[in-house]
Amino acid sequence: MSKHEIIRVRDVMKQNVDTVDGMDTVEAALRKMDHVETKTLVVNKRDENDAYGIVMFSDIARKVLARDRPPSRVNIYEIMTKPVISVEPDMDIRYCARLFDRLHLTRAPVISKGEILGVVSFSDMVVKGIKK
């Protein structure tokens, strides 16, 4: 039986995460994005008892653009998914890929001890994980 190197989520995740407030409009959220490669916006908790949310560009395309809704009049909370399914940074990417497949996810925030460390996607796991 061969032993192979374990590649962790923390090794392949994107560390640059754009966060938004649920009350932000889609237009304002897109304007204040810092990272060019962002395809996911993590929605901040309102308080310590709240849960994180997530909005992907595909949500904006389907729920705003395709329905001809003005981005200046649609709040993030109207189109976000909450609570978000997150993964731990020390998870083996093989298990993360299986979780994504089972739950039909394409990306998820990486959260440890209540703090967002990054976002991981199928493409991060394939491109960065298999190439290693």
Buried (B, 14 or more C-beta within 10 A) or exposed (E): EEEEEEBBBBBBBBEEBBBBBBEBBBBBBBEEEEEEEBBBBBBBBEEEEEEBBBBBEEBBEEBBEEEEBEBEEBBBBBBBBBEBEBBBBEBEBEEBBEBBEEEEBEBBBBBBEEEBBBBBBBEBBEEBBEEE
